[in-house]
Amino acid sequence: DKSEQCFREAVALDQRMVPGLLLYGMVCCLDERYSEAEHFFEMATTTEPENAIAWTMRGLYYEHSGNGIYEDMCFQEASKLNLDHAPRTFIAPQATAGGRKGVTQSKTSVL
């Protein structure tokens, strides 16, 4: 099929292009070529170990294939990465007019 050919060519040109690796892994999974799919999902997380989307897609692959141990590992890694890059909320004390301390919530982003 044409899409598979495009993804194969993209991966052949640049084996570190994570979107191409993930999409080609999906094509392989849809065609029930699970060993190939696993290879491409693994390459994506190896190439960009801090890519939460790659870990999530790899986890979905393992969920589909019934490999609960690897599924949990991948989803935990994706969740950890999401938390590492999520906006932070902190509470800072603030003086009020009556001399009592109030609380102010502020949001900061790590991005």
Secondary structure, 3 states (H helix, E strand, C coil): CHHHHHHHHHHHHCCCCHHHHHHHHHHHHHCCCHHHHHHHHHHHHHHCCCCHHHHHHHHHHHHHHCCHHHHHHHHHHHHHHHHHCCCEEEEEEEECCCCCEEEEEEEECCC
